[in-house]
């Protein structure tokens, strides 16, 4: 039976992309490791297609210890050399170094008594109601500008406003499923509230 679901216009016919859109994109995510993973992958995507990153996601999970910041933060120059030779990830020195540095920045937040997941979600209330009629025309927002500035101040890299907005979309901090998309109604802002 043919698939007749109406989806966001950016979804291709690739089964991996369809599954990602239908089950993950825009679903409120509060798990710290999943948020760190998403932030890393959104940064890795800069200049590339998201499908390229999705195809390498398992490689990233293996290479970066399941995105456990405590392990990644201890990576050495030897690990960097290993990662630069790993075809399972994007072998971009700056992005790899940023991931290691971002793990250290993540742990620094915790050492300051800040829960990174709650802190990132604190920007979500700023993002509510900002969706234009066609989300495809929006790649940043005032909330993503603020998140980017705060992350950079905290020592994170590859976290520009466009990356932050994509992160907010992916983790359900904003519901940018097109109103005609079958996923839109189930992910309304009331369903995406900040965890208490």
C-alpha positions as CSV (number, residue, x, y, z in Angstrom):
1,X,0.0,0.0,0.0
2,X,1.5,3.4,-1.0
3,X,2.5,5.8,1.7
4,X,0.0,8.8,1.5
5,X,1.0,10.7,4.6
6,X,1.5,14.4,4.1
7,X,4.9,15.4,5.4
8,X,7.1,18.5,5.6
9,X,8.4,19.5,2.2
10,X,12.1,18.9,3.2
11,X,11.6,15.2,3.6
12,X,12.9,13.1,0.7
13,X,11.9,9.6,-0.3
14,X,14.9,8.2,1.5
15,X,13.6,5.7,4.1
16,X,16.1,6.9,6.7
17,X,15.0,10.5,6.3
18,X,11.3,9.5,6.4
19,X,11.8,7.5,9.6
20,X,13.8,10.4,11.2
21,X,11.0,12.9,10.3
22,X,8.2,10.6,11.4
23,X,9.6,9.4,14.7
24,X,12.3,11.9,16.0
25,X,12.3,15.3,14.4
26,X,10.4,17.8,16.6
27,X,9.7,15.3,19.4
28,X,10.5,17.0,22.8
29,X,13.9,15.5,24.0
30,X,15.1,16.0,27.5
31,X,17.7,13.2,27.9
32,X,21.1,14.9,28.4
33,X,23.1,12.4,26.3
34,X,20.5,12.7,23.4
35,X,20.7,16.5,23.6
36,X,24.5,16.4,23.6
37,X,24.4,14.1,20.6
38,X,22.0,16.3,18.7
39,X,24.0,19.4,19.4
40,X,27.1,17.6,18.2
41,X,25.5,16.3,15.0
42,X,23.9,19.7,14.2
43,X,27.4,21.2,14.4
44,X,28.9,18.4,12.3
45,X,26.2,19.1,9.7
46,X,27.4,22.7,9.0
47,X,28.0,22.9,5.2
48,X,26.6,19.4,4.6
49,X,23.2,17.8,4.1
50,X,21.4,16.4,7.2
51,X,21.0,13.1,5.4
52,X,24.8,12.8,5.2
53,X,24.9,13.1,9.0
54,X,22.0,10.7,9.5
55,X,23.9,8.1,7.5
56,X,26.9,8.5,9.7
57,X,25.1,8.8,13.0
58,X,25.9,5.2,14.1
59,X,29.5,5.9,13.2
60,X,29.4,9.0,15.4
61,X,27.9,7.1,18.3
62,X,30.7,4.5,18.1
63,X,33.5,7.1,17.6
64,X,32.3,9.3,20.4
65,X,31.5,6.7,23.1
66,X,27.7,7.0,22.7
67,X,28.0,10.7,23.2
68,X,28.9,10.4,26.9
69,X,30.4,13.8,27.6
70,X,32.5,12.5,30.5
71,X,34.3,10.1,28.2
72,X,34.6,12.4,25.2
73,X,36.0,15.2,27.4
74,X,39.0,12.9,28.2
75,X,39.9,12.3,24.6
76,X,43.5,12.9,23.8
77,X,45.6,13.9,20.8
78,X,45.8,10.1,20.0
79,X,42.0,10.0,20.0
80,X,41.9,13.0,17.7
81,X,44.3,11.3,15.2
82,X,42.1,8.2,15.4
83,X,39.0,10.2,14.6
84,X,40.6,12.0,11.8
85,X,41.1,8.6,10.1
86,X,37.6,7.3,10.9
87,X,35.4,7.1,7.7
88,X,32.3,6.6,9.9
89,X,32.3,10.3,10.7
90,X,32.9,13.6,9.0
91,X,36.7,13.9,9.2
92,X,36.9,17.7,9.8
93,X,39.6,18.6,12.4
94,X,37.7,21.7,13.6
95,X,34.4,19.8,14.1
96,X,36.1,16.9,15.9
97,X,38.1,19.3,18.2
98,X,34.8,21.2,18.8
99,X,33.1,18.0,19.9
100,X,35.8,17.3,22.4
101,X,35.8,20.9,23.6
102,X,32.0,21.0,23.8
103,X,32.1,17.9,26.0
104,X,34.4,19.7,28.4
105,X,32.2,22.8,28.3
106,X,29.1,20.6,29.0
107,X,30.9,19.2,32.1
108,X,32.0,22.7,33.1
109,X,28.3,23.7,33.2
110,X,27.6,20.7,35.5
111,X,30.5,21.7,37.7
112,X,28.9,25.2,38.0
113,X,25.7,23.5,39.2
114,X,23.9,24.0,35.9
115,X,21.8,21.2,34.4
116,X,22.7,21.4,30.7
117,X,19.4,19.9,29.6
118,X,17.3,22.3,31.7
119,X,19.5,25.2,30.7
120,X,19.1,24.5,27.0
121,X,15.4,24.1,27.4
122,X,15.2,27.4,29.1
123,X,15.5,29.0,25.6
124,X,12.4,27.1,24.5
125,X,9.9,29.4,26.2
126,X,11.5,32.3,24.2
127,X,10.9,30.3,21.0
128,X,7.2,29.7,21.4
129,X,4.9,31.1,18.7
130,X,7.8,32.2,16.4
131,X,6.9,29.9,13.5
132,X,6.2,31.7,10.3
133,X,3.6,30.5,7.8
134,X,6.3,28.6,6.0
135,X,9.1,27.3,8.3
136,X,11.3,26.6,5.3
137,X,12.1,30.3,5.1
138,X,13.3,30.5,8.7
139,X,16.8,29.4,9.7
140,X,17.3,31.4,12.9
141,X,15.2,33.1,15.5
142,X,15.7,35.6,18.4
143,X,15.7,32.5,20.7
144,X,18.4,30.7,18.7
145,X,20.4,33.9,18.6
146,X,20.3,34.0,22.4
147,X,21.1,30.3,22.7
148,X,24.1,30.6,20.4
149,X,25.5,33.6,22.3
150,X,25.1,31.8,25.6
151,X,26.7,28.6,24.3
152,X,29.6,30.4,22.9
153,X,30.1,32.3,26.1
154,X,30.1,28.9,27.9
155,X,32.9,27.7,25.6
156,X,31.0,25.8,23.0
157,X,32.0,25.9,19.3
158,X,30.1,25.2,16.0
159,X,27.0,26.6,17.7
160,X,26.0,29.5,15.5
161,X,22.4,30.6,15.5
162,X,21.5,28.5,12.4
163,X,22.9,25.4,14.2
164,X,21.0,26.3,17.4
165,X,17.8,26.8,15.5
166,X,18.1,23.4,13.8
167,X,18.9,21.9,17.2
168,X,15.7,23.5,18.7
169,X,13.6,22.2,15.8
170,X,15.1,18.7,16.1
171,X,14.6,18.4,19.9
172,X,11.1,19.8,19.9
173,X,11.9,23.1,21.5
174,X,9.9,24.6,18.6
175,X,7.3,22.8,16.5
176,X,8.3,23.5,13.0
177,X,6.4,20.7,11.3
178,X,4.3,22.3,8.6
179,X,0.7,22.7,9.7
180,X,-0.3,20.3,6.9
181,X,2.2,17.7,8.1
182,X,0.6,14.7,9.9
183,X,3.1,15.2,12.7
184,X,2.3,18.8,13.4
185,X,-0.8,18.4,15.6
186,X,0.6,15.8,17.9
187,X,3.6,18.0,18.6
188,X,1.8,21.2,19.5
189,X,3.5,23.6,21.9
190,X,1.5,22.3,24.8
191,X,2.9,18.9,24.2
192,X,6.5,20.3,24.1
193,X,6.6,22.1,27.4
194,X,9.6,22.2,29.6
195,X,9.9,19.4,32.0
196,X,9.4,20.5,35.6
